[in-house]
Amino acid sequence: MDWKPHAAALAAQITHPASGCWIPIKQTPRHLLVERWFTPSEHGWRVLDGPADENRWAAAAYSDTTLVTRIGPVHADHAEPGQSVTGLPTSSSTLPSLVLTMLRHGRLTPGVRLLDVATGSGYSAALACQRLGDDLVTTLDVDPYLTQVAAERLERIGWHPTVVTADAGADELPGTFDRIVSMVSMPRIPASWLSALAPAGRLVTTLAGTGLIVTADKTKDGGAMGRVEWDRGSFMTTRTGDDYPPALQDVFASAADQEGEDVTSSPFPVLDVMQAWEVWSMLSLTVPGIEHRTGTGDDGSRMTWMLHPDGSWARATTTPGEHSATVHQSGPRRLYDELEKIRWHWIERGELPVYGAQVTITPDGTTTLSRGGWSTTL
């Protein structure tokens, strides 16, 4: 494959010649790091084999698109052609523009030691090696197959970073680093990250269940100070095993069509919360662990469900031609009421306080976000 024109076109799309990432994007053969990937199908996910169709391979690898490489415990490298796989994505090669955003916030100046959290396909590590030299790059993932195959493919294209298999959320980190940049969402900042961060070092991560990018610089007390960036970004949440815990199917079964304990009317139409990044992020911080689902009724009604591990659920329906919603709720928390508070806050003040919030992290990892009189602690 003549991949260089494709890589050059990708570089022109997502960056510019004055950027430090211009050359890395142009010179990294992403297709060699992602030989097979999954695409949605009618019955789940089906695998696509790059070498079997080089035109399709080039189009996918050099588009600004996330390529899903693992569903549940099944990696695309191991899926049978034509096999339908069901489950949630558990690894991917993230869309290049978001990788660049995270590296840009990491401020990769010459000589800094970088820990790239969540190796995935190895693409972010490859770009970092181009910027810093592979002797300054360590990449880490919880999945031994991912680290093994990424190391092999990175070596094939000429890069030899330190590749480590470990749980970034639970294990001690393998060294001291000037920059820690995470390509996976974290529920909170682990204390081990602060211990491994060099004086005045910088960490960059997204927060699980939100579209928030957090940057923070280490302070003299061993904690860190920073902010929620105005950019938005979201990654898969960190995991400890082969797959994520089961989704809230039992709670959804209760929420699907039952009357519930409370039936009320909302002045607002149904909202696809996960497409409204500010609202989604604020709600996830207010009610950690909340899940969202959407659907369409037989009559064209827009429907949304909110589910929580404590058994709370809410279902809202907006019928065609209407601008209000009928809301059913049950369980120990009224989830839709929490959403309504956030929507009223936005209407009354014109914004939500999550983006641009100040971030304060104590040495034990306790993280507080605050802005304009609002605050929350993870």
C-alpha positions as CSV (number, residue, x, y, z in Angstrom):
1,M,0.0,0.0,0.0
2,D,1.2,3.5,-0.8
3,W,0.1,4.9,2.5
4,K,2.1,8.2,2.7
5,P,-0.4,10.3,0.6
6,H,-3.2,9.0,2.9
7,A,-1.2,10.0,6.0
8,A,-0.4,13.4,4.6
9,A,-4.1,14.0,3.9
10,L,-4.9,13.0,7.5
11,A,-2.3,15.4,8.8
12,A,-3.7,18.2,6.6
13,Q,-7.2,17.5,8.0
14,I,-6.4,17.4,11.7
15,T,-3.3,19.6,12.2
16,H,-1.1,22.1,10.4
17,P,2.6,22.4,9.3
18,A,3.6,24.5,12.3
19,S,2.4,21.9,14.8
20,G,4.8,19.5,16.5
21,C,2.5,16.6,15.5
22,W,2.5,17.4,11.7
23,I,5.5,15.2,11.0
24,P,4.5,12.4,13.3
25,I,1.0,12.1,11.7
26,K,2.6,12.2,8.2
27,Q,5.2,9.6,9.0
28,T,3.2,7.1,11.1
29,P,1.7,4.1,9.2
30,R,-1.4,3.8,11.2
31,H,-2.7,0.9,9.1
32,L,0.1,-1.3,10.3
33,L,-1.0,-0.8,13.9
34,V,-4.7,-1.7,13.1
35,E,-4.8,-4.7,10.8
36,R,-8.4,-5.7,11.7
37,W,-11.2,-3.8,13.3
38,F,-14.9,-4.1,14.1
39,T,-17.8,-2.3,12.5
40,P,-21.4,-2.3,13.7
41,S,-23.7,-4.8,12.0
42,E,-27.4,-5.8,12.3
43,H,-26.7,-8.4,14.9
44,G,-23.8,-6.8,16.8
45,W,-20.3,-6.3,15.4
46,R,-18.5,-7.9,12.5
47,V,-14.8,-7.9,11.8
48,L,-13.1,-6.2,8.8
49,D,-9.7,-7.5,7.6
50,G,-7.5,-4.7,6.3
51,P,-5.1,-6.7,4.0
52,A,-8.2,-8.3,2.4
53,D,-9.2,-4.9,0.9
54,E,-6.4,-2.4,0.9
55,N,-8.6,0.5,-0.4
56,R,-11.0,0.0,2.5
57,W,-8.0,-0.4,4.9
58,A,-6.4,2.9,3.8
59,A,-9.8,4.7,4.0
60,A,-10.4,3.5,7.5
61,A,-6.9,3.8,8.9
62,Y,-6.3,7.4,7.6
63,S,-9.7,8.8,8.5
64,D,-10.2,10.8,11.6
65,T,-12.2,7.9,13.1
66,T,-12.1,5.6,16.0
67,L,-11.5,2.0,14.9
68,V,-12.9,-0.4,17.5
69,T,-10.4,-3.3,17.9
70,R,-12.0,-5.3,20.8
71,I,-15.5,-6.2,21.8
72,G,-15.9,-7.6,25.3
73,P,-13.0,-10.1,25.6
74,V,-12.7,-10.7,21.8
75,H,-10.0,-8.9,19.9
76,A,-10.5,-8.3,16.2
77,D,-7.3,-10.2,15.5
78,H,-9.0,-13.3,16.9
79,A,-12.5,-13.0,15.4
80,E,-13.6,-15.3,12.7
81,P,-14.5,-13.7,9.3
82,G,-18.3,-13.3,9.2
83,Q,-18.6,-13.9,12.9
84,S,-21.1,-11.6,14.7
85,V,-19.7,-10.5,18.1
86,T,-21.9,-8.8,20.7
87,G,-20.9,-6.6,23.6
88,L,-19.4,-3.3,24.4
89,P,-16.1,-2.0,22.9
90,T,-13.2,-2.5,25.2
91,S,-10.3,-1.2,23.1
92,S,-9.8,0.9,20.0
93,S,-7.5,3.0,18.0
94,T,-8.9,6.4,19.0
95,L,-9.7,9.0,16.4
96,P,-6.4,10.8,15.7
97,S,-7.6,14.3,16.4
98,L,-8.5,13.4,20.0
99,V,-5.1,11.7,20.4
100,L,-3.5,14.9,19.2
101,T,-5.7,17.0,21.6
102,M,-4.5,14.9,24.6
103,L,-0.8,15.1,23.5
104,R,-1.1,18.9,23.0
105,H,-2.5,19.3,26.5
106,G,0.5,17.2,27.7
107,R,2.9,19.9,26.4
108,L,5.5,17.4,25.1
109,T,8.6,19.5,25.1
110,P,12.0,18.0,24.3
111,G,13.5,15.8,27.0
112,V,10.3,15.1,29.0
113,R,9.6,11.5,30.1
114,L,6.1,10.5,29.0
115,L,3.8,7.8,30.3
116,D,1.2,7.0,27.7
117,V,-1.7,5.3,29.6
118,A,-3.8,2.8,27.6
119,T,-1.6,1.5,24.8
120,G,-4.4,0.2,22.7
121,S,-3.2,-0.1,19.1
122,G,0.0,1.7,19.9
123,Y,-0.8,4.7,17.7
124,S,-0.5,7.4,20.5
125,A,2.8,5.8,21.6
126,A,4.1,5.9,18.0
127,L,3.3,9.6,17.7
128,A,4.9,10.3,21.0
129,C,8.1,8.4,19.9
130,Q,8.2,10.6,16.9
131,R,8.1,13.7,19.1
132,L,10.3,12.7,22.0
133,G,12.4,9.6,20.9
134,D,11.4,6.2,22.0
135,D,13.8,6.1,25.0
136,L,11.6,8.7,26.7
137,V,8.3,7.0,26.1
138,T,6.6,4.4,28.3
139,T,3.2,3.0,27.3
140,L,1.0,0.9,29.6
141,D,-2.1,-1.2,29.2
142,V,-4.0,-3.7,31.4
143,D,-4.4,-6.2,28.6
144,P,-1.4,-8.4,27.9
145,Y,-2.4,-9.2,24.4
146,L,-2.7,-5.5,23.5
147,T,0.8,-4.7,24.9
148,Q,2.3,-7.7,23.2
149,V,0.9,-7.0,19.8
150,A,1.5,-3.2,20.0
151,A,5.1,-3.8,20.9
152,E,5.6,-6.1,17.9
153,R,3.9,-3.7,15.5
154,L,5.7,-0.6,16.9
155,E,9.0,-2.5,16.4
156,R,8.0,-3.3,12.9
157,I,7.6,0.5,12.1
158,G,10.9,1.3,13.9
159,W,9.9,2.3,17.4
160,H,10.9,0.7,20.7
161,P,9.2,2.4,23.6
162,T,9.0,0.7,27.0
163,V,5.8,-1.3,26.9
164,V,4.3,-2.4,30.3
165,T,1.4,-4.6,31.2
166,A,-0.2,-3.1,34.4
167,D,-3.4,-1.7,35.8
168,A,-2.9,2.1,35.8
169,G,-5.7,2.5,38.3
170,A,-4.5,0.0,40.9
171,D,-0.8,-0.7,40.3
172,E,2.2,1.4,41.1
173,L,3.4,3.1,37.9
174,P,6.7,1.9,36.4
175,G,8.9,4.8,37.0
176,T,9.0,8.6,37.4
177,F,7.5,10.7,34.6
178,D,7.3,14.4,33.6
179,R,4.1,13.8,31.8
180,I,1.3,11.3,32.3
181,V,-1.2,11.4,29.4
182,S,-4.2,9.0,29.6
183,M,-6.0,7.6,26.5
184,V,-8.6,6.0,28.8
185,S,-11.1,7.7,31.1
186,M,-10.5,7.5,34.8
187,P,-13.2,7.6,37.5
188,R,-10.7,9.6,39.7
189,I,-7.0,10.5,39.7
190,P,-5.1,7.6,41.4
191,A,-2.7,8.5,44.1
192,S,-0.1,6.4,42.3
193,W,-0.1,8.9,39.4
194,L,0.9,11.7,41.8
195,S,3.6,9.6,43.3
196,A,5.0,8.8,39.9
197,L,4.8,12.4,38.6
198,A,8.1,14.3,38.8
199,P,8.2,17.8,40.5
200,A,6.3,20.3,38.3
201,G,5.1,17.4,36.1
202,R,1.8,17.4,34.3
203,L,-1.0,14.9,34.0
204,V,-3.8,14.8,31.4
205,T,-6.9,12.6,31.5
206,T,-10.6,12.4,30.8
207,L,-13.0,11.7,33.6
208,A,-15.2,8.5,33.3
209,G,-18.8,9.1,32.3
210,T,-18.1,12.7,31.1
211,G,-16.7,14.6,28.2
212,L,-14.2,16.5,30.5
213,I,-10.5,16.7,29.9
214,V,-8.6,17.5,33.1
215,T,-5.1,18.9,33.0
216,A,-3.1,19.4,36.3
217,D,0.5,20.3,37.2
218,K,2.1,18.8,40.3
219,T,2.4,21.1,43.3
220,K,5.0,21.2,46.1
221,D,2.7,19.4,48.5
222,G,2.6,16.3,46.2
223,G,-0.9,17.1,44.9
224,A,-1.8,18.9,41.7
225,M,-3.6,22.0,40.5
226,G,-5.2,22.6,37.1
227,R,-8.5,22.9,35.3
228,V,-11.1,21.3,33.1
229,E,-10.2,22.3,29.6
230,W,-12.7,23.9,27.3
231,D,-12.1,21.1,24.7
232,R,-14.3,18.1,25.1
233,G,-13.2,14.5,24.8
234,S,-14.3,11.1,26.0
235,F,-12.6,7.7,26.0
236,M,-13.6,4.2,27.1
237,T,-13.5,3.8,30.9
238,T,-10.6,2.0,32.5
239,R,-11.2,-1.6,33.2
240,T,-9.6,-4.2,35.4
241,G,-10.5,-7.4,33.6
242,D,-11.3,-8.8,30.1
243,D,-14.6,-7.0,30.0
244,Y,-16.7,-4.4,31.7
245,P,-19.2,-5.5,34.4
246,P,-22.7,-6.3,33.0
247,A,-24.8,-3.3,32.1
248,L,-27.9,-2.6,34.2
249,Q,-30.2,-5.0,32.3
250,D,-32.2,-5.9,35.4
251,V,-32.9,-2.2,36.2
252,F,-33.7,-1.6,32.5
253,A,-36.2,-4.5,32.6
254,S,-38.1,-2.6,35.4
255,A,-37.8,0.7,33.6
256,A,-38.8,-0.5,30.1
257,D,-42.6,0.0,30.5
258,Q,-43.6,-0.1,34.1
259,E,-45.7,2.7,35.7
260,G,-43.2,3.5,38.4
261,E,-43.7,5.1,41.8
262,D,-44.0,8.7,40.4
263,V,-45.6,9.9,37.1
264,T,-45.1,13.6,36.4
265,S,-44.9,15.9,33.4
266,S,-41.8,17.8,32.3
267,P,-41.9,21.1,30.4
268,F,-38.9,20.0,28.4
269,P,-38.9,17.5,25.5
270,V,-36.9,14.3,25.8
271,L,-33.1,15.0,25.6
272,D,-30.5,12.5,24.3
273,V,-28.3,13.3,27.3
274,M,-25.1,11.8,25.9
275,Q,-25.2,14.1,22.9
276,A,-25.4,17.2,25.2
277,W,-21.9,17.1,26.5
278,E,-22.3,19.8,29.2
279,V,-25.5,18.2,30.6
280,W,-24.1,14.7,30.4
281,S,-20.9,15.6,32.2
282,M,-22.7,17.6,34.9
283,L,-25.2,14.8,35.5
284,S,-22.5,12.1,35.7
285,L,-20.7,14.1,38.3
286,T,-24.0,14.6,40.2
287,V,-25.1,11.0,40.0
288,P,-22.0,8.8,39.4
289,G,-22.7,5.5,37.8
290,I,-25.8,6.6,35.8
291,E,-26.5,5.0,32.5
292,H,-28.5,6.3,29.6
293,R,-30.5,4.6,26.8
294,T,-32.7,6.1,24.1
295,G,-35.3,4.7,21.7
296,T,-38.3,5.4,19.5
297,G,-41.8,4.2,20.2
298,D,-44.1,2.5,17.6
299,D,-45.9,5.9,17.2
300,G,-42.6,7.8,16.7
301,S,-42.4,9.0,20.3
302,R,-38.9,9.9,21.5
303,M,-38.0,7.9,24.6
304,T,-35.1,8.0,27.1
305,W,-34.2,5.8,30.1
306,M,-31.9,6.7,33.0
307,L,-30.6,3.8,35.1
308,H,-28.5,3.6,38.3
309,P,-26.9,0.6,40.1
310,D,-28.9,1.4,43.3
311,G,-32.1,0.4,41.4
312,S,-33.3,3.9,40.6
313,W,-34.7,4.5,37.1
314,A,-36.5,7.0,35.1
315,R,-38.3,6.9,31.7
316,A,-39.4,9.9,29.7
317,T,-41.5,10.0,26.5
318,T,-42.2,12.9,24.2
319,T,-45.0,12.2,21.7
320,P,-44.8,13.5,18.1
321,G,-45.7,17.1,17.8
322,E,-45.3,17.8,21.6
323,H,-42.6,19.7,23.4
324,S,-43.1,18.3,26.9
325,A,-42.5,14.8,28.3
326,T,-44.2,12.3,30.5
327,V,-41.9,11.0,33.2
328,H,-42.0,7.8,35.1
329,Q,-39.6,7.3,38.0
330,S,-38.9,4.8,40.7
331,G,-36.2,3.7,43.2
332,P,-34.3,5.5,46.0
333,R,-33.4,8.5,43.8
334,R,-35.4,10.6,41.3
335,L,-32.9,10.6,38.5
336,Y,-35.0,12.7,36.1
337,D,-35.4,15.4,38.8
338,E,-31.6,15.7,38.9
339,L,-31.6,16.2,35.1
340,E,-34.3,18.8,35.4
341,K,-32.3,20.8,37.9
342,I,-29.3,20.8,35.6
343,R,-31.5,21.9,32.6
344,W,-33.0,24.8,34.7
345,H,-29.5,25.8,35.8
346,W,-28.5,26.1,32.2
347,I,-31.6,28.1,31.2
348,E,-31.3,30.5,34.1
349,R,-27.5,31.1,33.8
350,G,-26.8,30.4,30.2
351,E,-24.1,27.8,30.9
352,L,-23.1,25.0,33.2
353,P,-20.0,25.3,35.4
354,V,-18.2,22.0,34.5
355,Y,-16.1,23.3,31.6
356,G,-13.4,25.7,32.7
357,A,-13.7,24.5,36.3
358,Q,-10.7,24.7,38.6
359,V,-9.3,21.3,39.5
360,T,-7.6,20.6,42.9
361,I,-6.0,17.2,43.6
362,T,-4.7,16.2,47.0
363,P,-1.7,13.8,47.3
364,D,-4.1,10.9,48.0
365,G,-5.9,11.6,44.7
366,T,-9.0,13.3,46.1
367,T,-10.1,15.6,43.2
368,T,-12.4,18.6,43.6
369,L,-13.9,20.6,40.7
370,S,-15.1,24.1,41.4
371,R,-16.4,27.1,39.5
372,G,-18.7,30.0,40.2
373,G,-19.9,28.8,43.6
374,W,-20.4,25.2,42.4
375,S,-18.1,22.4,43.4
376,T,-18.0,18.6,43.5
377,T,-15.5,16.1,44.8
378,L,-14.9,12.9,43.0
